[in-house]
């Protein structure tokens, strides 16, 4: 079984860059599929853009775990994926779902700083009897935790 978590975004490509770096994932390369669809007239040019020097879908892009399989014809991952899709509305409320990253307690401060360098922000530090973690937000304000 494979899965993807779909994330609404104002700028899916910037989110893909952030999360690929944050998770050590790879940005999916759908350029061969896009070129085939363009050649067939099944996809208008306006539905694409150039991203990292290759054609990409304008309104969606995914990142995948580098060790997971993918379809070589479409570039689509067949494992653990995050798909970012463009939506017109801005984020307005707290996430109902979020990612917890677990670099290890002794590595948490360094990981928090690395993620800040990628564009994340620290929302708060939590210290409870059950443990300690950092609540952060990605560049579009989506919350996640670093344990």
HELIX and SHEET records of a PDB file:
HELIX    1   1 UNK A   12  UNK A   23  1                                  12    
HELIX    2   2 UNK A   31  UNK A   40  1                                  10    
HELIX    3   3 UNK A   45  UNK A   47  5                                   3    
HELIX    4   4 UNK A  105  UNK A  107  5                                   3    
HELIX    5   5 UNK A  108  UNK A  118  1                                  11    
SHEET    1   A 4 UNK A   3  UNK A   9  0                                        
SHEET    2   A 4 UNK A  80  UNK A  86  1                                        
SHEET    3   A 4 UNK A  60  UNK A  64 -1                                        
SHEET    4   A 4 UNK A  26  UNK A  27 -1                                        
SHEET    1   B 2 UNK A  48  UNK A  51  0                                        
SHEET    2   B 2 UNK A  54  UNK A  57 -1                                        
SHEET    1   C 4 UNK A  99  UNK A 101  0                                        
SHEET    2   C 4 UNK A 143  UNK A 146  1                                        
SHEET    3   C 4 UNK A 131  UNK A 137 -1                                        
SHEET    4   C 4 UNK A 121  UNK A 128 -1                                        
END                                                                             
